[in-house]
Amino acid sequence: MQEALEGVKVLDFSQLLQGPYATQMMGDLGADIIKIERNGTGDIYRGMTFLNKWIAKDESPCFMAWNRNKRSLSIDIKSEEGKEIIYKLVKDADVVVENFRPGVMARLGFGYEDLKKINPSIIYCSASGWGADGPYVTRPGQDLLVQSVSGAAMTSGKKSDSPVVLGTSLCDQVNGLNSVYAILAALYFREKTGKGQEIKTNLLSSAIAFQMQDFFAIQNLNTPFVRPESNIGHPGSGAPFGTYKTSDGYLTIAMNPWAKLVKALGEPKLMQYDDAQVLYDKRDEVHAAIEAVTITKTADEWLDIMLEMDLWVAKVHDQSEVEHNPQVIHNKTFVEVEHPKAGKVKVTNIPFYMSETPGQIKRPSPMLGEHGEEILAELGLSKQEIQELIDKNVITIERL
């Protein structure tokens, strides 16, 4: 089967989430991802888990989620032998991805200026928290911190609530997508011109761009967005846009013709709010009036009524319910893969379809240094030379 990124070799120095997500996406499309990991300990995520009991023991589910379709090389990149191996790998690599603090890779001798001397056509993507320079450059950059600085933490929840951070690392993932977006554009440009280039992405810019509609309104209308006191779903929206209690759970009601929604709810008194400005100005009052009606039936009962009228509604699931949703099942959103330690594990599938070059999950997340011998043999090192590197603790290879 053809793969869209077949033949593209990526040296992945990244760890935790934003960088590994970007390289995993490229691996899903056929790129050869060589994950360069800290010798002996590997990606920081390998030592992090939210479970006390886990079938794979020392394999973290946090790590496993973002590192499929990769080969692992656990290597001391500060040693002379390690540096020489990295420089050999760079010679025929297409892309380098790293998310250390700005300046770290250059101090190690692996910055863009260093590597383009070895391979002028290299595409080098640095993903940072705040940017490559500027007043925040020395600060630690992480998703939770960026949600706070970017304003994202003040877009959810009620007016009287403390800031509400998103329960998923959205800034990391959005910047991962932006990194891939830029890398693919750079590969296309290189295909036409032969020129490599440096790419710099950061969490802060991505988090702000993700809120572009909000910032456009705030900056051009000179009106701040204030969170509602009710469960209206967005600071810039009026009723009914939000979540509503039912007798057994919650229902989400999005943008709908007001008269049509009122008819579905069976409460004619709600027509007193039939004005866009009123629905914004009195959104908390309207929300309470709607919820007084929705609480009288189950979420499924309301779905039957409202979907029959082609209204924009949905039932609110918690994450444990999602895999049982019939549309999720139909989309094959979750699939099983075999892991050498954990056995069969469920993972999220590639989230899009391509008719000619569909993505594939060919490898589970690697054990630390699992592919070291294989990668070094491809560089021409003999078994004896590889064993000497193991004996000198330049590389680590984990075996079952």
Contacts in CASP RR format, 6 or more apart in sequence:
PFRMAT RR
TARGET T0000
AUTHOR 0000-0000-0000
METHOD contacts of the structure
MODEL  1
MQEALEGVKVLDFSQLLQGPYATQMMGDLGADIIKIERNGTGDIYRGMTF
LNKWIAKDESPCFMAWNRNKRSLSIDIKSEEGKEIIYKLVKDADVVVENF
RPGVMARLGFGYEDLKKINPSIIYCSASGWGADGPYVTRPGQDLLVQSVS
GAAMTSGKKSDSPVVLGTSLCDQVNGLNSVYAILAALYFREKTGKGQEIK
TNLLSSAIAFQMQDFFAIQNLNTPFVRPESNIGHPGSGAPFGTYKTSDGY
LTIAMNPWAKLVKALGEPKLMQYDDAQVLYDKRDEVHAAIEAVTITKTAD
EWLDIMLEMDLWVAKVHDQSEVEHNPQVIHNKTFVEVEHPKAGKVKVTNI
PFYMSETPGQIKRPSPMLGEHGEEILAELGLSKQEIQELIDKNVITIERL
1 357 0 8 1.000
1 358 0 8 1.000
1 360 0 8 1.000
2 356 0 8 1.000
2 357 0 8 1.000
3 29 0 8 1.000
3 30 0 8 1.000
3 357 0 8 1.000
3 359 0 8 1.000
3 360 0 8 1.000
4 29 0 8 1.000
4 30 0 8 1.000
4 354 0 8 1.000
4 357 0 8 1.000
4 359 0 8 1.000
5 26 0 8 1.000
5 27 0 8 1.000
5 29 0 8 1.000
5 30 0 8 1.000
5 31 0 8 1.000
6 30 0 8 1.000
6 31 0 8 1.000
7 30 0 8 1.000
7 31 0 8 1.000
7 32 0 8 1.000
7 94 0 8 1.000
8 26 0 8 1.000
8 30 0 8 1.000
8 31 0 8 1.000
8 32 0 8 1.000
8 94 0 8 1.000
8 95 0 8 1.000
8 187 0 8 1.000
9 31 0 8 1.000
9 32 0 8 1.000
9 34 0 8 1.000
9 92 0 8 1.000
9 93 0 8 1.000
9 94 0 8 1.000
9 95 0 8 1.000
10 23 0 8 1.000
10 26 0 8 1.000
10 27 0 8 1.000
10 31 0 8 1.000
10 32 0 8 1.000
10 33 0 8 1.000
10 34 0 8 1.000
10 93 0 8 1.000
10 94 0 8 1.000
10 95 0 8 1.000
10 96 0 8 1.000
10 97 0 8 1.000
11 34 0 8 1.000
11 36 0 8 1.000
11 86 0 8 1.000
11 89 0 8 1.000
11 90 0 8 1.000
11 93 0 8 1.000
11 95 0 8 1.000
11 96 0 8 1.000
11 97 0 8 1.000
12 19 0 8 1.000
12 20 0 8 1.000
12 23 0 8 1.000
12 33 0 8 1.000
12 34 0 8 1.000
12 35 0 8 1.000
12 36 0 8 1.000
12 70 0 8 1.000
12 97 0 8 1.000
13 36 0 8 1.000
13 96 0 8 1.000
13 97 0 8 1.000
13 98 0 8 1.000
13 99 0 8 1.000
13 100 0 8 1.000
13 105 0 8 1.000
13 110 0 8 1.000
14 20 0 8 1.000
14 22 0 8 1.000
14 23 0 8 1.000
14 97 0 8 1.000
14 98 0 8 1.000
14 99 0 8 1.000
14 127 0 8 1.000
15 37 0 8 1.000
15 42 0 8 1.000
15 43 0 8 1.000
15 44 0 8 1.000
15 45 0 8 1.000
15 99 0 8 1.000
16 43 0 8 1.000
16 44 0 8 1.000
16 45 0 8 1.000
16 99 0 8 1.000
16 172 0 8 1.000
17 45 0 8 1.000
17 66 0 8 1.000
17 143 0 8 1.000
17 169 0 8 1.000
17 172 0 8 1.000
17 173 0 8 1.000
18 99 0 8 1.000
18 127 0 8 1.000
18 143 0 8 1.000
18 171 0 8 1.000
18 172 0 8 1.000
18 173 0 8 1.000
18 175 0 8 1.000
18 176 0 8 1.000
18 179 0 8 1.000
18 203 0 8 1.000
19 97 0 8 1.000
19 99 0 8 1.000
19 127 0 8 1.000
19 176 0 8 1.000
19 179 0 8 1.000
20 35 0 8 1.000
20 43 0 8 1.000
20 45 0 8 1.000
20 66 0 8 1.000
20 67 0 8 1.000
21 66 0 8 1.000
21 172 0 8 1.000
21 173 0 8 1.000
21 176 0 8 1.000
21 177 0 8 1.000
22 97 0 8 1.000
22 125 0 8 1.000
22 127 0 8 1.000
22 176 0 8 1.000
22 177 0 8 1.000
22 179 0 8 1.000
22 180 0 8 1.000
22 183 0 8 1.000
23 31 0 8 1.000
23 33 0 8 1.000
23 35 0 8 1.000
23 70 0 8 1.000
23 97 0 8 1.000
24 33 0 8 1.000
24 66 0 8 1.000
24 67 0 8 1.000
24 68 0 8 1.000
24 69 0 8 1.000
24 70 0 8 1.000
25 176 0 8 1.000
25 177 0 8 1.000
25 180 0 8 1.000
26 33 0 8 1.000
26 95 0 8 1.000
26 180 0 8 1.000
26 183 0 8 1.000
27 33 0 8 1.000
27 68 0 8 1.000
27 69 0 8 1.000
27 70 0 8 1.000
28 68 0 8 1.000
28 69 0 8 1.000
28 350 0 8 1.000
28 359 0 8 1.000
28 360 0 8 1.000
28 361 0 8 1.000
29 357 0 8 1.000
29 359 0 8 1.000
30 69 0 8 1.000
30 359 0 8 1.000
30 360 0 8 1.000
31 95 0 8 1.000
32 71 0 8 1.000
33 69 0 8 1.000
33 70 0 8 1.000
33 71 0 8 1.000
34 70 0 8 1.000
34 71 0 8 1.000
34 73 0 8 1.000
34 89 0 8 1.000
34 93 0 8 1.000
34 371 0 8 1.000
34 375 0 8 1.000
35 43 0 8 1.000
35 67 0 8 1.000
35 70 0 8 1.000
35 71 0 8 1.000
35 72 0 8 1.000
35 73 0 8 1.000
35 366 0 8 1.000
36 73 0 8 1.000
36 75 0 8 1.000
36 77 0 8 1.000
36 86 0 8 1.000
37 43 0 8 1.000
37 72 0 8 1.000
37 73 0 8 1.000
37 74 0 8 1.000
37 75 0 8 1.000
37 368 0 8 1.000
37 369 0 8 1.000
38 74 0 8 1.000
39 74 0 8 1.000
39 75 0 8 1.000
39 76 0 8 1.000
39 77 0 8 1.000
39 393 0 8 1.000
39 394 0 8 1.000
39 395 0 8 1.000
39 396 0 8 1.000
40 74 0 8 1.000
40 368 0 8 1.000
40 396 0 8 1.000
41 47 0 8 1.000
41 368 0 8 1.000
42 74 0 8 1.000
42 368 0 8 1.000
43 63 0 8 1.000
43 67 0 8 1.000
45 60 0 8 1.000
45 62 0 8 1.000
45 63 0 8 1.000
45 66 0 8 1.000
45 67 0 8 1.000
46 58 0 8 1.000
46 59 0 8 1.000
46 60 0 8 1.000
46 63 0 8 1.000
46 368 0 8 1.000
47 58 0 8 1.000
47 60 0 8 1.000
47 62 0 8 1.000
47 63 0 8 1.000
48 60 0 8 1.000
48 62 0 8 1.000
48 63 0 8 1.000
49 60 0 8 1.000
49 61 0 8 1.000
49 62 0 8 1.000
50 61 0 8 1.000
50 62 0 8 1.000
51 61 0 8 1.000
54 60 0 8 1.000
54 61 0 8 1.000
54 342 0 8 1.000
55 341 0 8 1.000
55 342 0 8 1.000
55 343 0 8 1.000
56 64 0 8 1.000
56 339 0 8 1.000
56 341 0 8 1.000
56 342 0 8 1.000
56 343 0 8 1.000
57 341 0 8 1.000
59 339 0 8 1.000
59 341 0 8 1.000
59 342 0 8 1.000
59 365 0 8 1.000
59 367 0 8 1.000
63 365 0 8 1.000
64 339 0 8 1.000
64 342 0 8 1.000
64 345 0 8 1.000
64 347 0 8 1.000
64 364 0 8 1.000
64 365 0 8 1.000
65 347 0 8 1.000
65 348 0 8 1.000
65 365 0 8 1.000
66 365 0 8 1.000
67 365 0 8 1.000
67 366 0 8 1.000
68 337 0 8 1.000
68 347 0 8 1.000
68 361 0 8 1.000
68 363 0 8 1.000
68 364 0 8 1.000
68 365 0 8 1.000
69 360 0 8 1.000
69 361 0 8 1.000
69 362 0 8 1.000
69 363 0 8 1.000
70 363 0 8 1.000
70 365 0 8 1.000
70 366 0 8 1.000
71 363 0 8 1.000
71 366 0 8 1.000
71 370 0 8 1.000
71 371 0 8 1.000
71 372 0 8 1.000
71 374 0 8 1.000
71 375 0 8 1.000
72 366 0 8 1.000
72 367 0 8 1.000
72 368 0 8 1.000
72 369 0 8 1.000
72 370 0 8 1.000
72 371 0 8 1.000
72 372 0 8 1.000
73 369 0 8 1.000
73 371 0 8 1.000
73 372 0 8 1.000
73 375 0 8 1.000
73 376 0 8 1.000
73 395 0 8 1.000
74 368 0 8 1.000
74 369 0 8 1.000
74 372 0 8 1.000
74 395 0 8 1.000
74 396 0 8 1.000
74 397 0 8 1.000
74 398 0 8 1.000
75 82 0 8 1.000
75 85 0 8 1.000
75 86 0 8 1.000
75 394 0 8 1.000
75 395 0 8 1.000
75 396 0 8 1.000
76 82 0 8 1.000
76 393 0 8 1.000
76 394 0 8 1.000
76 395 0 8 1.000
77 83 0 8 1.000
77 86 0 8 1.000
77 108 0 8 1.000
77 110 0 8 1.000
78 108 0 8 1.000
79 394 0 8 1.000
81 389 0 8 1.000
81 392 0 8 1.000
81 394 0 8 1.000
82 394 0 8 1.000
82 395 0 8 1.000
83 109 0 8 1.000
85 376 0 8 1.000
85 379 0 8 1.000
85 394 0 8 1.000
86 110 0 8 1.000
87 118 0 8 1.000
88 379 0 8 1.000
89 375 0 8 1.000
89 379 0 8 1.000
90 96 0 8 1.000
90 115 0 8 1.000
90 118 0 8 1.000
90 119 0 8 1.000
90 122 0 8 1.000
91 118 0 8 1.000
91 119 0 8 1.000
92 119 0 8 1.000
93 119 0 8 1.000
93 122 0 8 1.000
94 121 0 8 1.000
94 122 0 8 1.000
94 123 0 8 1.000
94 187 0 8 1.000
95 122 0 8 1.000
95 123 0 8 1.000
95 124 0 8 1.000
95 125 0 8 1.000
95 183 0 8 1.000
95 187 0 8 1.000
96 110 0 8 1.000
96 115 0 8 1.000
96 122 0 8 1.000
96 123 0 8 1.000
96 124 0 8 1.000
96 125 0 8 1.000
97 125 0 8 1.000
97 127 0 8 1.000
97 179 0 8 1.000
97 183 0 8 1.000
98 105 0 8 1.000
98 110 0 8 1.000
98 125 0 8 1.000
98 126 0 8 1.000
98 127 0 8 1.000
99 126 0 8 1.000
99 127 0 8 1.000
99 128 0 8 1.000
101 128 0 8 1.000
101 137 0 8 1.000
101 138 0 8 1.000
101 140 0 8 1.000
102 126 0 8 1.000
102 128 0 8 1.000
102 131 0 8 1.000
102 132 0 8 1.000
102 133 0 8 1.000
102 137 0 8 1.000
103 111 0 8 1.000
105 111 0 8 1.000
105 126 0 8 1.000
106 112 0 8 1.000
106 113 0 8 1.000
106 114 0 8 1.000
111 124 0 8 1.000
112 122 0 8 1.000
112 124 0 8 1.000
112 126 0 8 1.000
112 198 0 8 1.000
115 122 0 8 1.000
115 124 0 8 1.000
116 122 0 8 1.000
116 124 0 8 1.000
116 196 0 8 1.000
120 196 0 8 1.000
121 190 0 8 1.000
121 194 0 8 1.000
121 195 0 8 1.000
121 196 0 8 1.000
122 196 0 8 1.000
123 183 0 8 1.000
123 186 0 8 1.000
123 187 0 8 1.000
123 190 0 8 1.000
123 196 0 8 1.000
123 197 0 8 1.000
123 199 0 8 1.000
124 197 0 8 1.000
124 198 0 8 1.000
124 199 0 8 1.000
125 179 0 8 1.000
125 182 0 8 1.000
125 183 0 8 1.000
125 198 0 8 1.000
125 199 0 8 1.000
125 200 0 8 1.000
125 201 0 8 1.000
126 132 0 8 1.000
126 198 0 8 1.000
126 199 0 8 1.000
126 200 0 8 1.000
126 201 0 8 1.000
127 175 0 8 1.000
127 176 0 8 1.000
127 179 0 8 1.000
127 201 0 8 1.000
127 202 0 8 1.000
127 203 0 8 1.000
128 141 0 8 1.000
128 200 0 8 1.000
128 201 0 8 1.000
128 202 0 8 1.000
128 203 0 8 1.000
129 141 0 8 1.000
129 142 0 8 1.000
129 146 0 8 1.000
129 175 0 8 1.000
129 202 0 8 1.000
129 203 0 8 1.000
129 204 0 8 1.000
130 136 0 8 1.000
130 137 0 8 1.000
130 139 0 8 1.000
130 141 0 8 1.000
130 146 0 8 1.000
130 202 0 8 1.000
130 203 0 8 1.000
130 204 0 8 1.000
131 137 0 8 1.000
131 200 0 8 1.000
131 202 0 8 1.000
131 204 0 8 1.000
131 205 0 8 1.000
132 200 0 8 1.000
132 202 0 8 1.000
136 204 0 8 1.000
139 145 0 8 1.000
141 203 0 8 1.000
142 203 0 8 1.000
143 169 0 8 1.000
143 170 0 8 1.000
143 171 0 8 1.000
143 172 0 8 1.000
143 203 0 8 1.000
144 165 0 8 1.000
146 152 0 8 1.000
146 171 0 8 1.000
146 203 0 8 1.000
146 204 0 8 1.000
146 207 0 8 1.000
147 153 0 8 1.000
147 165 0 8 1.000
147 166 0 8 1.000
147 170 0 8 1.000
147 171 0 8 1.000
147 207 0 8 1.000
148 163 0 8 1.000
148 165 0 8 1.000
149 204 0 8 1.000
150 171 0 8 1.000
150 204 0 8 1.000
150 207 0 8 1.000
150 208 0 8 1.000
150 211 0 8 1.000
151 207 0 8 1.000
151 211 0 8 1.000
152 165 0 8 1.000
152 166 0 8 1.000
152 170 0 8 1.000
152 171 0 8 1.000
152 207 0 8 1.000
152 210 0 8 1.000
152 211 0 8 1.000
153 163 0 8 1.000
153 164 0 8 1.000
153 165 0 8 1.000
153 166 0 8 1.000
154 163 0 8 1.000
154 227 0 8 1.000
154 235 0 8 1.000
155 211 0 8 1.000
155 214 0 8 1.000
155 225 0 8 1.000
155 227 0 8 1.000
155 234 0 8 1.000
155 235 0 8 1.000
156 164 0 8 1.000
156 166 0 8 1.000
156 227 0 8 1.000
156 233 0 8 1.000
157 164 0 8 1.000
157 227 0 8 1.000
157 231 0 8 1.000
158 227 0 8 1.000
158 228 0 8 1.000
158 229 0 8 1.000
158 230 0 8 1.000
158 231 0 8 1.000
159 226 0 8 1.000
159 227 0 8 1.000
159 228 0 8 1.000
159 229 0 8 1.000
160 229 0 8 1.000
161 227 0 8 1.000
170 207 0 8 1.000
170 210 0 8 1.000
171 203 0 8 1.000
171 204 0 8 1.000
171 206 0 8 1.000
171 207 0 8 1.000
171 210 0 8 1.000
172 203 0 8 1.000
174 206 0 8 1.000
174 207 0 8 1.000
174 209 0 8 1.000
174 210 0 8 1.000
175 201 0 8 1.000
175 202 0 8 1.000
175 203 0 8 1.000
175 206 0 8 1.000
175 207 0 8 1.000
176 201 0 8 1.000
176 206 0 8 1.000
178 201 0 8 1.000
178 206 0 8 1.000
178 209 0 8 1.000
179 199 0 8 1.000
179 201 0 8 1.000
182 199 0 8 1.000
182 201 0 8 1.000
183 199 0 8 1.000
186 196 0 8 1.000
186 197 0 8 1.000
186 199 0 8 1.000
189 195 0 8 1.000
189 196 0 8 1.000
189 197 0 8 1.000
190 196 0 8 1.000
190 197 0 8 1.000
208 215 0 8 1.000
214 225 0 8 1.000
214 235 0 8 1.000
214 236 0 8 1.000
217 223 0 8 1.000
217 225 0 8 1.000
217 236 0 8 1.000
218 224 0 8 1.000
218 225 0 8 1.000
225 235 0 8 1.000
225 236 0 8 1.000
226 235 0 8 1.000
227 235 0 8 1.000
228 235 0 8 1.000
228 238 0 8 1.000
228 283 0 8 1.000
228 284 0 8 1.000
228 287 0 8 1.000
229 284 0 8 1.000
230 283 0 8 1.000
230 284 0 8 1.000
230 287 0 8 1.000
230 288 0 8 1.000
231 242 0 8 1.000
231 243 0 8 1.000
231 244 0 8 1.000
231 287 0 8 1.000
232 238 0 8 1.000
232 239 0 8 1.000
232 241 0 8 1.000
232 242 0 8 1.000
232 283 0 8 1.000
232 284 0 8 1.000
232 287 0 8 1.000
233 241 0 8 1.000
233 242 0 8 1.000
233 243 0 8 1.000
234 241 0 8 1.000
234 242 0 8 1.000
236 280 0 8 1.000
237 280 0 8 1.000
237 283 0 8 1.000
238 279 0 8 1.000
238 280 0 8 1.000
238 283 0 8 1.000
238 286 0 8 1.000
239 273 0 8 1.000
239 279 0 8 1.000
239 280 0 8 1.000
239 282 0 8 1.000
239 283 0 8 1.000
239 286 0 8 1.000
239 287 0 8 1.000
239 290 0 8 1.000
240 253 0 8 1.000
240 254 0 8 1.000
240 256 0 8 1.000
240 261 0 8 1.000
240 279 0 8 1.000
240 286 0 8 1.000
240 287 0 8 1.000
240 290 0 8 1.000
241 253 0 8 1.000
241 254 0 8 1.000
241 255 0 8 1.000
242 252 0 8 1.000
242 253 0 8 1.000
242 254 0 8 1.000
242 287 0 8 1.000
243 250 0 8 1.000
243 251 0 8 1.000
243 252 0 8 1.000
243 253 0 8 1.000
243 316 0 8 1.000
244 250 0 8 1.000
244 251 0 8 1.000
244 252 0 8 1.000
244 253 0 8 1.000
244 287 0 8 1.000
244 290 0 8 1.000
244 291 0 8 1.000
244 294 0 8 1.000
244 295 0 8 1.000
245 291 0 8 1.000
245 294 0 8 1.000
245 295 0 8 1.000
246 294 0 8 1.000
246 295 0 8 1.000
246 297 0 8 1.000
246 298 0 8 1.000
246 299 0 8 1.000
246 301 0 8 1.000
246 302 0 8 1.000
247 295 0 8 1.000
247 296 0 8 1.000
247 297 0 8 1.000
247 298 0 8 1.000
248 298 0 8 1.000
248 299 0 8 1.000
249 298 0 8 1.000
249 299 0 8 1.000
249 316 0 8 1.000
250 299 0 8 1.000
250 315 0 8 1.000
250 316 0 8 1.000
251 294 0 8 1.000
251 299 0 8 1.000
251 302 0 8 1.000
251 303 0 8 1.000
251 313 0 8 1.000
251 314 0 8 1.000
251 315 0 8 1.000
251 316 0 8 1.000
252 313 0 8 1.000
252 314 0 8 1.000
252 315 0 8 1.000
252 316 0 8 1.000
253 261 0 8 1.000
253 290 0 8 1.000
253 306 0 8 1.000
253 311 0 8 1.000
253 312 0 8 1.000
253 313 0 8 1.000
254 312 0 8 1.000
254 313 0 8 1.000
254 314 0 8 1.000
255 312 0 8 1.000
256 311 0 8 1.000
256 312 0 8 1.000
256 313 0 8 1.000
258 270 0 8 1.000
258 271 0 8 1.000
258 273 0 8 1.000
258 274 0 8 1.000
258 279 0 8 1.000
259 271 0 8 1.000
259 274 0 8 1.000
260 309 0 8 1.000
260 311 0 8 1.000
261 270 0 8 1.000
261 306 0 8 1.000
261 311 0 8 1.000
262 268 0 8 1.000
262 270 0 8 1.000
262 271 0 8 1.000
262 274 0 8 1.000
263 309 0 8 1.000
264 305 0 8 1.000
264 306 0 8 1.000
264 309 0 8 1.000
264 311 0 8 1.000
265 290 0 8 1.000
265 293 0 8 1.000
265 294 0 8 1.000
266 293 0 8 1.000
267 289 0 8 1.000
267 293 0 8 1.000
269 289 0 8 1.000
270 286 0 8 1.000
270 289 0 8 1.000
270 290 0 8 1.000
270 293 0 8 1.000
273 279 0 8 1.000
273 282 0 8 1.000
273 286 0 8 1.000
273 289 0 8 1.000
278 286 0 8 1.000
279 286 0 8 1.000
294 302 0 8 1.000
297 305 0 8 1.000
299 315 0 8 1.000
299 316 0 8 1.000
300 315 0 8 1.000
302 313 0 8 1.000
303 313 0 8 1.000
303 314 0 8 1.000
303 315 0 8 1.000
306 313 0 8 1.000
307 313 0 8 1.000
317 325 0 8 1.000
322 328 0 8 1.000
323 329 0 8 1.000
323 333 0 8 1.000
323 334 0 8 1.000
323 346 0 8 1.000
328 334 0 8 1.000
331 349 0 8 1.000
332 349 0 8 1.000
333 348 0 8 1.000
333 349 0 8 1.000
333 351 0 8 1.000
334 346 0 8 1.000
334 347 0 8 1.000
334 348 0 8 1.000
334 349 0 8 1.000
335 346 0 8 1.000
335 347 0 8 1.000
335 349 0 8 1.000
335 361 0 8 1.000
336 344 0 8 1.000
336 345 0 8 1.000
336 346 0 8 1.000
336 347 0 8 1.000
337 344 0 8 1.000
337 345 0 8 1.000
337 347 0 8 1.000
337 361 0 8 1.000
337 364 0 8 1.000
338 344 0 8 1.000
338 345 0 8 1.000
338 364 0 8 1.000
339 345 0 8 1.000
339 364 0 8 1.000
339 365 0 8 1.000
340 364 0 8 1.000
340 367 0 8 1.000
340 400 0 8 1.000
341 367 0 8 1.000
341 400 0 8 1.000
342 364 0 8 1.000
345 364 0 8 1.000
347 361 0 8 1.000
347 364 0 8 1.000
349 361 0 8 1.000
350 358 0 8 1.000
350 359 0 8 1.000
350 360 0 8 1.000
350 361 0 8 1.000
367 398 0 8 1.000
367 399 0 8 1.000
367 400 0 8 1.000
368 396 0 8 1.000
368 398 0 8 1.000
369 395 0 8 1.000
369 396 0 8 1.000
369 397 0 8 1.000
369 398 0 8 1.000
370 397 0 8 1.000
370 398 0 8 1.000
370 399 0 8 1.000
372 386 0 8 1.000
372 395 0 8 1.000
372 397 0 8 1.000
373 383 0 8 1.000
373 386 0 8 1.000
373 397 0 8 1.000
376 385 0 8 1.000
376 386 0 8 1.000
376 389 0 8 1.000
376 395 0 8 1.000
377 383 0 8 1.000
377 386 0 8 1.000
381 389 0 8 1.000
386 395 0 8 1.000
389 395 0 8 1.000
390 396 0 8 1.000
390 397 0 8 1.000
END
